[in-house]
Amino acid sequence: MDRFAPFFVAVKMARPDADIAILGGGCAGLSLARRLATSPVEDSVVVLEPRETYTDDRSWCFWAGLTHANSHLVAHVWPRWRFSTQSGGSATHERAGLCYQYVRSLDFYDDAREQIGRHAGVHLETGTRAQSVSKLANQYRIETDQGALSANAVIDTRPLPPDSPALLYQCFLGAEITHPRMRPEDAEIAGLMEAMASDADGFNFLYVLPLAPGRALIEVTRFAKRRIDPKALNDQLTAEIGRLHGSETEVIRTEAGVLPMGLTHSVPQPAGPQHVFAGLPGGALRQASGYAFQRIQTWADKCATSIASGHGVIGHPPEPKIRALMDRIFLHALRAHPERGADFFMAMAKRLSPDAFVRFMSDAATVGDKMNIVTALPPVPFLKAAWATLRAREVAA
Ligand SMILES: Cc1cc2nc3c(=O)[nH]c(=O)nc-3n(C[C@H](O)[C@H](O)[C@H](O)COP(=O)(O)OP(=O)(O)OC[C@H]3O[C@@H](n4cnc5c(N)ncnc54)[C@H](O)[C@@H]3O)c2cc1C
C-alpha cells in the first residue's frame, strides 16, 4: 500500500497530494516547515526525510545580538572570539552586544518537530527518501522509495552529491569532550581558528568551543583541494585531544562534515518554475566561510512570507557579484597558497574591527569593510587569484 495513503491520494488526480513538498527535513527543510506551521498559510505541506530518528549530529554557530527569533534555542554564547597561529600570533575580537552563538542541532530539530506537530496541514514524513522530481501539466511528481506523490510546488534541499567539484573542501571532524584542559579565562572565548598552520594536505586549524565547565567541542578543520580521508581526520583529532587535553577526556558525541567551497559545476536544474532548490544545493553556503545557518533562516522567513502572500515558493537570492567575486578570489588564493592561509586570516582578523568582521561574515559588509579587506591582504597572491578567477569566468559578468 502506498505509504502516503493517509493524506495523499493517487497522483493521477487533478488535486495534488500536497500544495508544497519539501524534500529533506534538515536545517533548510525544517526551518521553512516550522515557519509555515506558525504562519497563517493554509497550504498543505509535506516534508520528506529519509531519517527515522534525529540525533545531535551537528551544531550551528553564528553571530547575533542576544535577542532574535532563535534565541530560545541558543545553548551557549561567547562574548569574544579568537584567531591564533601555530607560530604564536593571535587576535581576539569582542564587541558589546554581539556574541558568537551556538545552537545544538537536536534542540533545533525537536523545536521544529514540535511546531510542525501542532499544525494539521504540515506533515513530516520520516523514513522517506525522494528519488526524482518531474513536471506534470500543472503539478510536480515526486518519486520516493515509499511511492509517488504530487505537489503544486517543490522545495528541494536534498544534499549535493558528495563528489561535487569545488575549489576547496572544508573537511572537519569534531568531538564534544569532557574534562578539557582550559584556562578559566578561555571559557568566554570561542576559538574560531586556533593554531592555524599548513601541511602537505593544505591549510588547517582547530575550532575550540568551551561549552560548560568540564565540556568543550574540539574540531580539526582542513581547507584542502581534495576531500580528506576521514581516518586521517580522526587520527589528527585523537592526537590533538590527547596533546591538549590529556587522556582523561571522554568523547560525548562527534560531528563531521565536508563542505564544498566554491562549487565549480553548474547548480542542479529545476524541473519547472515552482521547483526550487534551498539549503546547500540552493546556494545557502557562504563560499568562503562555510557558514549557512543564518542565511537559511533569512531565506525561510522570506519564502514563508512569499507563500503566505500568494507569490509561491522562492529559492535563495543570487549572491551579489562583488561578494561572489571576493569570495572566489579568496578561495583561489588559499588554494594556491595554503602555506599563507594563516597570514591571510590573521591579516583580516587584525585589520577588521570586530563589527566589520561580523558584518563581513554575516553578508553585511560595507564598501569600507571591503576596501579594508582588499588592502589588508598581500597583493601578489591576490592579484594572481583575481586573474585566475576572471580567466575561469567563474562569476557571471
Ligand atoms: C557538522 C556540520 C556543522 C556545521 N556547522 C555550521 C555552523 O556552525 N554554522 C553555519 O552557519 N553552518 C554550519 N554548517 C553548514 C550548514 O549550516 C549545514 O550543513 C546545514 O545543515 C545545511 O542545511 P541543509 O538543509 O542544506 O542540509 P541538511 O541540514 O544536511 O539537510 C538535508 C536533509 O536532506 C535529507 N536527505 C538526504 N537525501 C534525501 C533524499 N533523497 N530525499 C529527501 N531528503 C533527503 C537529509 O537526511 C537531511 O536531513 C555545518 C555543517 C555541518 C555538516
Ligand as a Chemical Component Dictionary entry (heavy atoms), coordinates in Angstrom:
data_LIG
# 
_chem_comp.id                   LIG 
_chem_comp.type                 NON-POLYMER 
_chem_comp.pdbx_formal_charge   0 
_chem_comp.three_letter_code    LIG 
# 
loop_
_chem_comp_atom.comp_id 
_chem_comp_atom.atom_id 
_chem_comp_atom.alt_atom_id 
_chem_comp_atom.type_symbol 
_chem_comp_atom.charge 
_chem_comp_atom.model_Cartn_x 
_chem_comp_atom.model_Cartn_y 
_chem_comp_atom.model_Cartn_z 
_chem_comp_atom.pdbx_ordinal 
LIG C1  C1  C 0 28.730 19.164 11.123 1  
LIG C2  C2  C 0 28.348 20.483 10.499 2  
LIG C3  C3  C 0 28.462 21.650 11.247 3  
LIG C4  C4  C 0 28.084 22.860 10.682 4  
LIG N1  N1  N 0 28.203 23.986 11.443 5  
LIG C5  C5  C 0 27.770 25.162 10.943 6  
LIG C6  C6  C 0 27.808 26.330 11.744 7  
LIG O1  O1  O 0 28.307 26.314 12.877 8  
LIG N2  N2  N 0 27.309 27.477 11.237 9  
LIG C7  C7  C 0 26.769 27.542 9.989  10 
LIG O2  O2  O 0 26.292 28.606 9.587  11 
LIG N3  N3  N 0 26.772 26.455 9.177  12 
LIG C8  C8  C 0 27.250 25.276 9.621  13 
LIG N4  N4  N 0 27.218 24.151 8.819  14 
LIG C9  C9  C 0 26.818 24.310 7.403  15 
LIG C10 C10 C 0 25.299 24.276 7.194  16 
LIG O3  O3  O 0 24.659 25.193 8.049  17 
LIG C11 C11 C 0 24.711 22.897 7.432  18 
LIG O4  O4  O 0 25.276 21.980 6.556  19 
LIG C12 C12 C 0 23.184 22.856 7.276  20 
LIG O5  O5  O 0 22.729 21.679 7.902  21 
LIG C13 C13 C 0 22.747 22.891 5.819  22 
LIG O6  O6  O 0 21.366 22.766 5.759  23 
LIG P1  P1  P 0 20.648 21.913 4.609  24 
LIG O7  O7  O 0 19.216 21.882 4.915  25 
LIG O8  O8  O 0 21.108 22.401 3.280  26 
LIG O9  O9  O 0 21.273 20.460 4.738  27 
LIG P2  P2  P 0 20.959 19.378 5.858  28 
LIG O10 O10 O 0 20.737 20.033 7.162  29 
LIG O11 O11 O 0 22.053 18.380 5.748  30 
LIG O12 O12 O 0 19.583 18.748 5.377  31 
LIG C14 C14 C 0 19.454 17.964 4.220  32 
LIG C15 C15 C 0 18.421 16.917 4.539  33 
LIG O13 O13 O 0 18.122 16.176 3.365  34 
LIG C16 C16 C 0 17.921 14.833 3.770  35 
LIG N5  N5  N 0 18.042 13.984 2.578  36 
LIG C17 C17 C 0 19.135 13.352 2.091  37 
LIG N6  N6  N 0 18.807 12.671 0.974  38 
LIG C18 C18 C 0 17.487 12.855 0.767  39 
LIG C19 C19 C 0 16.565 12.408 -0.202 40 
LIG N7  N7  N 0 16.947 11.621 -1.210 41 
LIG N8  N8  N 0 15.263 12.779 -0.097 42 
LIG C20 C20 C 0 14.851 13.602 0.923  43 
LIG N9  N9  N 0 15.701 14.058 1.851  44 
LIG C21 C21 C 0 16.999 13.698 1.779  45 
LIG C22 C22 C 0 18.993 14.614 4.816  46 
LIG O14 O14 O 0 18.712 13.483 5.632  47 
LIG C23 C23 C 0 18.909 15.920 5.585  48 
LIG O15 O15 O 0 18.002 15.866 6.645  49 
LIG C24 C24 C 0 27.612 22.927 9.337  50 
LIG C25 C25 C 0 27.551 21.739 8.598  51 
LIG C26 C26 C 0 27.911 20.543 9.169  52 
LIG C27 C27 C 0 27.842 19.295 8.314  53 
# 
loop_
_chem_comp_bond.comp_id 
_chem_comp_bond.atom_id_1 
_chem_comp_bond.atom_id_2 
_chem_comp_bond.value_order 
_chem_comp_bond.pdbx_ordinal 
LIG C1  C2  SING 1  
LIG C2  C3  SING 2  
LIG C2  C26 DOUB 3  
LIG C3  C4  DOUB 4  
LIG C4  N1  SING 5  
LIG C4  C24 SING 6  
LIG N1  C5  DOUB 7  
LIG C5  C6  SING 8  
LIG C5  C8  SING 9  
LIG C6  O1  DOUB 10 
LIG C6  N2  SING 11 
LIG N2  C7  SING 12 
LIG C7  O2  DOUB 13 
LIG C7  N3  SING 14 
LIG N3  C8  DOUB 15 
LIG C8  N4  SING 16 
LIG N4  C9  SING 17 
LIG N4  C24 SING 18 
LIG C9  C10 SING 19 
LIG C10 O3  SING 20 
LIG C10 C11 SING 21 
LIG C11 O4  SING 22 
LIG C11 C12 SING 23 
LIG C12 O5  SING 24 
LIG C12 C13 SING 25 
LIG C13 O6  SING 26 
LIG O6  P1  SING 27 
LIG P1  O7  DOUB 28 
LIG P1  O8  SING 29 
LIG P1  O9  SING 30 
LIG O9  P2  SING 31 
LIG P2  O10 DOUB 32 
LIG P2  O11 SING 33 
LIG P2  O12 SING 34 
LIG O12 C14 SING 35 
LIG C14 C15 SING 36 
LIG C15 O13 SING 37 
LIG C15 C23 SING 38 
LIG O13 C16 SING 39 
LIG C16 N5  SING 40 
LIG C16 C22 SING 41 
LIG N5  C17 SING 42 
LIG N5  C21 SING 43 
LIG C17 N6  DOUB 44 
LIG N6  C18 SING 45 
LIG C18 C19 SING 46 
LIG C18 C21 DOUB 47 
LIG C19 N7  SING 48 
LIG C19 N8  DOUB 49 
LIG N8  C20 SING 50 
LIG C20 N9  DOUB 51 
LIG N9  C21 SING 52 
LIG C22 O14 SING 53 
LIG C22 C23 SING 54 
LIG C23 O15 SING 55 
LIG C24 C25 DOUB 56 
LIG C25 C26 SING 57 
LIG C26 C27 SING 58 
# 
